[in-house]
Amino acid sequence: MLVKAFTPFPLLRTERLTLRQLMQTDVNAIFALRSDSEINKYLERQPSRTLEDAENFINMITVKITKNESVYWAIVLNDNETFLGTVCLFNFSEKQEKCEIGYELLGNFQGKGFMNEAADKVINYAFQTIKIQTIEAYSHKNNQRSVNLLIKLGFKELPEYDKTNPDFITYSLTKK
Ligand SMILES: CC(C)(COP(=O)(O)OP(=O)(O)OC[C@H]1O[C@@H](n2cnc3c(N)ncnc32)[C@H](O)[C@@H]1OP(=O)(O)O)[C@@H](O)C(=O)NCCC(=O)NCCS
């Protein structure tokens, strides 16, 4: 059985980063992430068009965390709390003991190994604390930075693909 208990919120720390709960005051950073056409390029989502969209998104995430439906971290620098991006675990399947991982970084903070550091910590939390057996990720085949990250983290490409979305590859990581 999965151990999904996100209240109190699971604060995580790495050498350079703190992974903390999203707050209402993150609205500008969430808007920056979700309205950026480069960040959204390979993501199938409705972009944020207004600050209100970003606010609604934060509220929606907060409710999901309260219900233990998903867990979503803001990634900030240990040194000065600068907001870098987000990482989340969602689509939990109790039966298959699996979930999905999602992640995004503001452009200025890509290419510095920050997501590798954050995702590694989150994967460890999923396996050790939630008792997940398999983590999946869906990446557009041309999303090279995302594919590189998944491979570095040890994910393997699955042979099956979604016929309705043939450009997306499923990657999977199983607990050792
Ligand atoms: C996917 C995404 C998070 C990857 O970001 P990233 O910064 O490339 O990922 P990493 O944290 O693994 O960093 C790796 C890069 O940092 C470099 N790096 C610098 N310092 C480093 C360090 N201390 N440790 C590790 N890598 C370091 C690596 O060389 C590598 O750069 P390169 O790709 O130019 O060789 C980012 O591209 C993104 O937010 N994309 C938009 C959202 C998105 O598509 N999400 C995926 C949905 S499936």
The ligand as a Gaussian input file, in Angstrom:
#p B3LYP/6-31G(d) Opt

LIG

0 1
 C       13.634000      19.465000     -18.615000
 C       14.460000      20.493000     -17.850000
 C       13.969000      20.590000     -16.428000
 C       15.928000      20.046000     -17.861000
 O       16.719000      21.075000     -17.287000
 P       18.317000      20.968000     -17.250000
 O       18.830000      22.129000     -16.557000
 O       18.816000      20.678000     -18.617000
 O       18.511000      19.636000     -16.394000
 P       19.660000      19.219000     -15.397000
 O       19.392000      19.678000     -14.049000
 O       19.805000      17.738000     -15.584000
 O       20.970000      19.948000     -15.909000
 C       21.772000      19.334000     -16.877000
 C       22.679000      20.343000     -17.492000
 O       23.358000      21.057000     -16.458000
 C       24.796000      20.997000     -16.677000
 N       25.414000      21.136000     -15.350000
 C       26.058000      22.258000     -14.941000
 N       26.436000      22.110000     -13.648000
 C       26.038000      20.887000     -13.264000
 C       26.134000      20.177000     -12.041000
 N       26.700000      20.708000     -10.949000
 N       25.597000      18.924000     -11.971000
 C       24.997000      18.373000     -13.037000
 N       24.867000      19.013000     -14.239000
 C       25.381000      20.256000     -14.338000
 C       24.944000      19.693000     -17.418000
 O       26.154000      19.657000     -18.134000
 C       23.751000      19.753000     -18.355000
 O       23.947000      20.693000     -19.355000
 P       23.902000      20.315000     -20.898000
 O       22.541000      19.692000     -21.116000
 O       24.079000      21.605000     -21.599000
 O       24.991000      19.317000     -21.060000
 C       14.351000      21.890000     -18.522000
 O       14.845000      21.817000     -19.826000
 C       12.932000      22.450000     -18.572000
 O       12.448000      22.998000     -17.596000
 N       12.246000      22.329000     -19.735000
 C       10.904000      22.876000     -19.886000
 C        9.864000      22.057000     -19.152000
 C        9.842000      20.634000     -19.636000
 O        9.946000      20.379000     -20.821000
 N        9.673000      19.696000     -18.704000
 C        9.676000      18.275000     -19.004000
 C        8.336000      17.736000     -19.120000
 S        8.372000      16.021000     -19.657000

